[in-house]
Amino acid sequence: MASSDEAELDESPRRLDAILRALPESELKGLITRMGIRIDAAKRIDAPSQAARALVGLPDVRDPSRLPTASRELLHRIAEAGGVLVVPSLPAGLEPLIARGVVYARKTDEGIELVLPAAFLVQLKSWESEDPRAIRALLAQAPFETMSAIATHYLGRPATPPIALSLENAWETLSDPDRLREEIDRLAPVERRLLESIEAVGGEVDTQELLDLEREPMRLRSASGVTASRRGAGFALERRAFLIPIHPNRHVVPTEVAAIVGADRRRMREKRREQIRSFVLEEDHAPRRARFASDPGMLALALAYCVREPGSDVRPGVGTPRSLLVRLAQRFGRDVDGVALVAALSRAVGLWDASAASPATPPGSLLVQELTPLLFTTWRRGGAWDEARAEREVLRVASDNRDASPIGALREMVLDALHDLGEGRWVPWQSLQGYLAADERIAGVERLVRRWAERASVEAPEVPDITRRIALESLPALGIIDLGGAEDVASAELALRLTPRGRALLAGSAPSSDNSKSKFVEAHALRVGPSARVAAVLGLSAFAEIGRVGDHVDLLLTPPSIARALSVGLDSDALRSRIEAVAPLPDTISRMLIQASVVIGKASFVGASGFLWIEDPEIRELLRTRRPAAEMFVDPSPPSGLLIEAGVDLERLIRRCRALGVEIEADLGNLKATRQTPAHGTEGPHRTSSTANMRRSRTPPARTR
């Protein structure tokens, strides 16, 4: 995206009409022609505005499945970055998005800035790695009346179609935390109390409960039940996007709004549970044995490496096969549920896609040490893994039944409890359970879990069981907590402790890393360091084998694996560049690649339709040199015969040879060439006679020089 109008673009860098006005006239005309947009000069709005109205009506954004896989994943990565993503080079899948006018690019000092206009951003369907209760995800599925009310409120005038363009002004406020906090502070006392009451019971209510909390005496009933009126405090929150209705009968407080509204109440929990905290802090609960959590980023990298092997095909949009998870768990000596969790999160962030091998966009452009925060953030959003379900990978659920449970509230409760009960100290599981039971939010979450189970047509799980799965299964697999106690003891006797990695992630900072570089620890074992690029490591999957997986990942570069890579067409220079992108080459592998690149001979392929065996060298020389038969043979031919050119008709060959005095007879598939002796006193082409046998070859032979 060129910048002929930089001032206007910097003022509103994500509005579609402003972006189109900043384009050079030639690029704008090319986009209009390419998309078949009709511009009416008689209209009062200019050409960029007319083009923007036409572009937001395209179905490719509302239904990203129409796009190529690489383009769809890139679209999700840009949306997760807030609509603006800076990349070092043009990524795969960008061209279809630019051609459709969905994404725009411009050169900056940091690299190439990819911009997804807000009009497209608010239309995207939610995906696995996104929080299903975020403002963007709720807006994308809100009814038209709600979106129109939100756009009208932030525009200050009635919103006109297309509604996506009218929502751009609202999105500028809702996506900015400071402006969102100011908007919440301007709420009337009645509206603020209603919003706090809904957030206190889990951030979700049905219409009947909303009217009860609002103390609205009027009840409008329809075929689907009680309907909220378009007035009062509830509608005032709805038009500000602080309370968004979800079909058929729910009203949800977005995650960003709940974080601001419940901040004061979360600070007051310190006083209510002081007794349990003092018990934990005053005594030493260190266990005799402990199971220390490992870095999930290394396991995620190893899983992404293994699924690129033959026989590990995974269909998009469908859960990972259980047989594959069991095989991977046995291969790495890990628990199946832990491998399933890391696999689900890896798929959600795009590690299993082919685009991950590209260093232009995440996750290929990330360092290995950045995978752990990415996996934890994706798990915390709750779109890929749900401990409230029997099958916890969300992709295992039918697409029309992927209604998100209130798992986000329970995860925050467990994380807050671990943080409150002492960083770096061992906490008995029984004390943690009691601490969670004393939380005033537990009653509201239990109600939300029951209602979610009714909508999903599943048995309602017990909230203590869900929190136990989060604390004792998910968090250890993510490397957030260590478990104290033997593996065969009951969960009541276990103790938990936040790891340094977990404390850093909960604080919102990057975990400390040794920043060690990748190196060869043995002659053929490459140890991947935290500072390696994900795309560079995955680029070795064509010829390197996975070895030990723990705090590091070891890749084995053996002579057989390198020989297999050379046999499928990879040259030694390509192998060398891929390996050197991760670590310097040792002498053993360098010599191996040098030897593999040495040319000891050349061979050329010649197509032929058969081979004529001739033992007599004089007859062979005759047919090779005399016209018209010479043009029907390959020159030079191997000893003891002549190669017949490809496509030569057999009858034509027999006639040409007969003209030179050599007769070829066919007998049950065998060809026999016989020298014909001329009559006495008659000069012929030869003075001797001989016999040759010719056998036809079904496949063209190759000759070697």
Buried (B, 14 or more C-beta within 10 A) or exposed (E): BBBEBEEBBEEBBBBBBBBBBBBEEEBBBEBBEEBEBEBEEEEEEBBBBBBBBBBBEBEBBBEBEBBBBBBBBBBBBBBBBEBEBEBEEBBBBBBBBBBBBBBBBBEEEEBBBBBBBBBBBBBBBBBBBBBBBBBBBBBBEBEEEBBBBBBBBBBEEEBEEBBBBBBBBBBBBBBEEEEBBEBBEEBEEEBBBBBBBBBBBBBBBBBEBBBEBBEBEEEEEEEEEBBBEEEBBBBBBBBBBBBBBBEEBBBBBBBBBBBBBBEEEEEEBEEEBEEBBEBBEEEEBEBEEBBEBBBBBBBBBBBBBBBBEEEBEBEEEEBBEEEBBEBBBEBBEBEBBBBBBBBBBBBBBBBBBBBBBBBBBBBBBBBBBBBBBBBBBBBBBBBBBBBBBEEBBBBBBEEEEBEBBBBBBBBBBBBBBBBBBBBEBBBBBEBBBBBBEBBEBBEBBBBBBEBBBEEBEBEBBEBEEBBBBBBBBBBBBBBBBBBBBEEEEEEEEBBBBBBEBBBBBBEEEEBEBEEBBBBBEEEBBBBBBBBBBBBBBBBBBBBBBBBBBEEBBBBBBBEEBBEEBBEEEBEBEBBBEBBEBBBEBBEBBBEBBEEBEEEEEEEEEEEBBBBBBBEBEEBBEBBBEBEEBBEBBBEEBEEEBBBBBEEBEBEEBBEBBBEBBBBBEEEEEEBBBBBEEEEEEEEEEBEEBBBBBBEBEEEBBEBEE
